[in-house]
Amino acid sequence: MNKQDQQMTNTPRADINRFSRLWQDVLDALRGTEMDYTQGSINRAILLLSIPMMLELAMESVFAVVDVYFVSSLGASAVATVGLTESVMTLMYSVAIGLSMGTTALVSRRIGEKHPQAAAEAAVQSIFVAIAASIPFSLAGIFYAKELLALMGADTWSQTMGYRYTAWMFGGNIVIMLIFIINAIFRGAGDAAIAMRVLWISNLINIILDPLLIFGLGPFPQLGIEGAAIATNIGRGTGVFIQIIVLLRGGKHIRVMANQIKLKLDVMWRLIRTSVGGIGQFIIATTSWIGLVRIVSEFGSDAVAGYTIAMRVFVFTILPAWGMSNAAATLVGQNLGANQPERAERSVWITGLANMVFLAIVAVVYLSLGSALIRIFTADADIIEYGAECLRIISYGYLMYAWGMVMPQAFNGAGDTITPTKINFLAFWMVEIPLAWLLAIGLDWQQTGVYWSIVTAESLAGFVGIYLFRKGRWKQAQV
């Protein structure tokens, strides 16, 4: 056999071997692995972390979709109650997500330093802080559910009947807070597969219990909209129970010992200080989206509906990108802890490039199939037109969105949560909202102006993020 024939024979075999290795890595990502993320292939590390993180995010999104799906049969007021409750709970989500950012930074840094006991101590303190943070929200929901709905402009049915949903969601918010925080512990430690499986179980329980408790099927009582909230709390509560058992028994990278369950104020303060920026990031981003919806509402309900549907499509299709971005946070934290800032930096550049390739593909899909994607949700021609236009325009900025997602998470993973907060303040409050008003109303571009303001602001956030990341000050962040 000559050399050319040998190469032709080996090529299919090499392809099969590469596919086999890739498939094995996917299985390892789903099962969990004891890989040291401060050593070995960065590409493999990104894959092992991003797959379960992506699926975890997908499961988190499913919670809201499932509740709305079953509650929708109870009428418009019931759906409105769910929507209004979620709107008010945005503040609680801001705290939970901010604390989870700080938790991931502390835990990943300690794991990278090869101090698993210190990582476990940080985990315990984050749980204490989460419990304390949940108490004010619980009290507000238990005693002032009706008043909260009235403040949001809810109708009579929501205030007299639907308030029970609000009371349960706020009253039981501790399970929401804890599931966020403990999953952040697992992600920071490198046990992303555990976080993913917890939400699988939680969602399955919620999906089963929702129709049983809402409609009173079989031996279950008919609780209406209240049943949806109880199902959600039971599902998430079961997830928290499993999380705690795994923490105490030990995952692949972290284990909490009984003698570590005590207050350590210095660690707690470090967590709170690191988390403040994360809370600010989410509040700024959330309020900016609310501002954009308010401007779009000037152009009619069809424009709002098209924009809303487009944003739902947008969120679901970028879940893999968020998974990769979260993987960057873990890799930065652990490699800084291992005193390998160059590896941490290289991890971010590789993740950003992979993210850019993925989002470029998504952009092509939006440009070619935008109308078909919106048509999945509605048959109204005007809404389809508005939604497709939104997808088409925001896709023009997708190459920079990739960096706008990865860079903030890189800073967060390093423990520098203030820099992304400043970037968000500049891009979303100083540029996006004023520009949306100027283009949409001042120049009469209407909803099209809002879409272009999103492209401009997100691209600016990406450029600024790259510039500040290259300066390297994040390498000196202390957590």
N, C-alpha and C positions, 0 to 999 in steps of 0.2 A: 504494500500500500504506500503510495507516494505521499509527500507532505501535504499537498492540497486535499487529497481524499481524506487524510487523517483529520485535517481541520474541519472538513464538512461533517465528518462523523461525530466529532467532539462538540460541535456547536449546539445541536439539539440536546445533547446530554448536559452541557453546561447550562442551557436554558432551563432544563428540568430541575437541575440542582439549585439554581437561583430561585425558581418558583417554590421548591420544597423548603428552602431556608426561609423565604418570605412567609410562607404559610405557617411554618413552625413559630416564627416570631409573632404572628397574629394570634396563634393559640396561646403562646406564652403571655402576651399582653392581656388576654381575657382571663387566664388562670392566675396571673400574678407571678412575679419572678423575684429572686433574691439578688438580681444584678446590682452591682455597685455602679451607680450612675456617674461617679467621678473617674471611672476608668473605662477603657474599651471604646467601641464604636459609638460616636455621637449620633449617627443616623439611626442605629438600632435603639439607642436610648430614647430618642424622640418618638420612634414608632411604638415602643413598649409603653410609654407614658401617654401619648396622645390618643391612642385608640380607646382605652377605657375612660379617659377624660371626656372624649367626644360623646361616648355612649351615656356617660353620667349626665352630661348637659342635656342630651336628648330626653332622658328619663325625667329630669327636672321640668322640662317644658311640657311633658305629657300630663303632669298633675293638673295644670290649669285647663288644658284642652279637655281632659276627661270630665272634670266637674262641669264645665260649660256645656258639654255634649249632653249629659244626662239632665242637667237642670233646665236646659232649653225647653224641654217638654212641659215644664211647669208655667211657662209664660214669660212675656217680656220683662215683667217686674222682677221675676226671680233671676233672670240673666243679668239685669241691671244691678241687682243686689250683689251678685258675685263680682261684677266689674267694679262697682264702687268700693266694695270691701278691699279688693286687690289694690285699688288706687290709694286708699288710705294706708294700706300695709306697706306701701313703697318705702316709707321711712324706716320701718322695721327691717325690710330687706336691705336697705342701705347699711344699717348697723351690722346685720349678719354678714353681708358680703365684705364690708370693710374689716370686720374682725377676722374673717376667713383669710383675707389677704395677709394680715399681720401674722396669723397663725402659721400659714404656709411658709412665710419668710423665716420665722423663728425656728420651726421644726426642721426645715430643709437645711438651714445653716448648721444646726447642731448635729444633724445626721452627717453632713459633709465633713464636720470636724471629727467624726468618729466618736461622738459623745451621745450614744443612744439614751443614756439615763437623763441627760440634760434635755434631750428632745422630749422625753416622756414628761419631765417636769413642766416644760412649756405647754405640752398638750393638756395637762391637768389644769394649769392656770387659765388656759383659753376656755376650758369648759366652765370653770367658776365664773369667769367674766361673762360668758354667754348666758348663764343662768341668771346672773344679776341684771343683765341688760334686758332680759325677757319680762321681768316683773312689772315695770311700768306699763308695757303694752298689754299684759294680761289684765291688769287692773282697769285700764281704759276700756278694754273690750267687755269685761264682765259687768262693769257698772255704767258705762256710757255708750253702749252699742247703738241705741236709738238716736242719741244725740249726734254721734259721729255720722250716721247715715243722713240725718236731717241737715247737717252741715254741708254734706256733699250734694244736697238737692234731691234726695231720694223721694219717691212717691209714697202715698199712704200705706200701700201694701208692704213695701219694704220696711217701713218704720214700725208697723204693727205685727207683721209676720216674719219678714225676712231678717229682722234684726238678730234672730237666734243664730243664723249662719255667721253673722259678724261676731257675735259674742263667743261662739265656739272657736272661730279662726284666731281671734285675738287672745282669748283666754287660754288656748292651747298653743300659743306661738312658741313656747319653750321647745317643742319638738322640732319646729321649723328652724329655730336658732341653732339647736344642737346638731341637727343633721347637716347643716351647712358647715359648722365649725369642726365637727369630728371628721367629716369627709375631707376638710382642708388639712387636718392632721395627717390623714392617710396619704393624701396627695403629696404633701411636703416631705413625708418619709419615703415616698416612692412606691407606696401601696395603693396605686390608683385603681387597680382591679377590685379591691375591697370596696372602695367608695362606689364604684359602678354597680357591683352586685347588691349593695344595700339599697340603692334606688330602684333596681329591678324588683326586688322583693316588696318594697314599699308601694310601688306603682301597681303591682299585681294585686295586692291586698285592697288598694283603693279602687281599682277597676271592678273587683268582685263585689265589694261592699257598697259601692255607690248605688247601683240599681236596687239592691236588696233593702237598703235603709231608706232610700228616697221613695220607692213605690210600695214598700212593705211586702215583698215577695216571700212566699213560704211562711215560716214562723216569725219573720222579722217584722217589727212595727213600722207603719207607714209614717215617716218623719218629714217627708217633703224636703225642702231646701236644707233644713237642719241636718238631715241625714247625710248630705254631701260633705258638710263640714266635719261631722263625726267620723265618716269614712276616711277623710283625709288625715285627721288626727290619729286615728288608729293605725293607718298605713305608715305614716311618718314615725309614730311612736314605736311601732315594731322595728322600724329601721334603726332608731336610736338604741333600742334594747340590744339589737344585734351588734351595733357598733361598739357599745360598751363592753360586751362579752369578748369581742375580738381584741379590743384594746387590752383587756386584762389578761387574756390568754396569750396574746402576742400575735402580730401579723408577721409579714416577711421581714420588716425593717424596724418595727417599733413595738414596745410593750410597756404598759404602765403597771408598776408594782404597787401593792396595797400600801406600803409605807411611804409612797410618793403622793398619796392623796391628802394633801394639806396645803394651806395657803402659803405662798411665797410672794410677798408683796413686790420685791424687786423685779421678779420675772413678770408678774402681772402688770406692773407699771410699764415695763419695756414693751409688752404686747399692746397695751392701750396706746402708747405713744406711736408705735409703728402703724397701728390700725386707723388712726385719725385720718391720715391721708387717703386711705382706701375708702372710708365712709364718704369723704368729700368728693372723691372721684365719681362714685355712683350717684350721689345727690346731684352733682352738676350735670352728668349725662342724662339722668332721668328728667330733671326739670327742663332741660333743653328740648327733649323730645315732646314734653307736654306743651312747651311754647310753640313748637312747630305745628302740632295738631291744632292749636288755637288759631294760628294763622291760616292753615288750610281750611278750617271751618268757615272762613269768610266767603268761600267759593262754593258752598253748598254741601249737602249730605252725600251726594254721589262722589264728590272729590275726597271727602273724609273717608268714605267707605273704600274707595280705590287705594288711598294711601295706607289705610289700616291693613287691608289684605296684603298689599305689597310688602309692608313691614313684617307681617307674619311669615310670608314666603322668604323674605330676606333673613330672618332669624333662623329658620330651620335649615336653610341651605348653607349657612356659614358655621354650623356647629363643628364640623371638622376643623375649621380654621381656629375656632375658640379652643378646641382640644389641643391643637399644636401650640397655641399661645400659652395656655396653662402649663404645658409641658416645659416651655422655656422658663417659666418662673421657678419650677422645681429644679431644673438643671442649673440655673444661675445660683440659686441659694446653696445647693449642695456643693457645687464646685468652688464657690467663694469660701465656704466652710472648709473645704479641703485645700485652701490656699492655692487654687488653680484659676486665677482670674482670666488667663488667656483661653482656657478651655471653656469657661463660662461665656466669654465673649463669642467664641467660635460657635458655640451651641446656639446662640441667638441669631447669628448671621445665617446659619444653615436652616434654622426654623423659619426665619423670615423669607428666605428664598423658596422653601417648600410651600409656605403659605401663599406666596405670590403666584406660584404656578397653579395651585389649586383654585385660587380666586380668579385667575385669568380664565380658567375653564368655566367657572360659574358665570363670569361675565358674558362669555360666548353663548351660554345657555339662555341667559336673560335677554340678550340681544335678538336671539333667533326664536325663542319660545316664550317670551314674556306674556303675550296674550293668552296662550294655552295654559300657563301656570295660574293666571288670575281666573280663568274660566273654570278651574276646578272648584272655586269657591262661590261663584256667582254666574248667572246667565244674563245679567243686566249689561247691555252693550256699553252704556256710558261709564259704568264702574270699571268694566274691563279695560276701556280705553285709558282711564285715569291711572289704574294700577299698572298697566303695561308701560305707560310713559314713565312712571316712577321707577320701575325696575330698569328700564332702558337707560335712563339718565344716571342713576346711581352706579350702574355697572361701569361707567366711564372712569370712575375713580378707584376701581377695585385693586389695581396694582399697588396703589399707595395705602389702601385700607389694610392690606396685609401687614404692612409695617406699623400702621396705627393701632393694630391689635397686639402685635408681638412686643413692641417696644415698651408700652406701659406695664405689661406683665413681667418683662425683664427687670425693669426698675423695681416693681413690687417684690419680685423674688429676691432681689438684693436687699430688700428692707427699706428702699428709698421710695416711700409712697407719696412723698410731697411733690416730687418732680412731675409725675403723671397728673396730679391734681392741678398743678400750674398749667400744664399743657391743655388739660380739659377746659380750664377756666378761659384761657386764651382762645382756643378753637371754637368752643361751643357757646360761651356766654358773650365774649367780646366780638366774635366774628359771625358764627352761624345764625344766631337769633336776629341781630341787627341786619345782616345781609339778607336773610329770608324776608324780613319786613320790607326792606328797600326794593328788592327785586319783585316780590309778589304784589305789593300794594303800591309802593312808590313809583315803580316803573311799569306796573300793571302786567307783569308776566304771569300773574295769578299762581296757581299751584306749581307751575313749572319753575318759577323762581325759588320756591321752597326746595324743590328737588336739587337745583343747582347749588343752593347754599349748603346742602348736605355734602355734595361732592367737594366743594371748596374747603369746608371745615375739616372733614375727615382727611383730606389730602394734606392740609396744613398740619394737622396733628401728626401724621406720619413723617413729614419732612422734619418738623421740630424734634420729634422723638429720635430720629436717626442722628440729627446733629448733636443733641445732648448726650446720646449714648456713646457716640464716637469720642466725646470729650473725656469719658472714662471716670467721672467723679463717683459714679455708682459703685465702683470697686472699693471705695473707702467707707461705704455705708456700714454702720455698726448696729447690730441687732442682738 
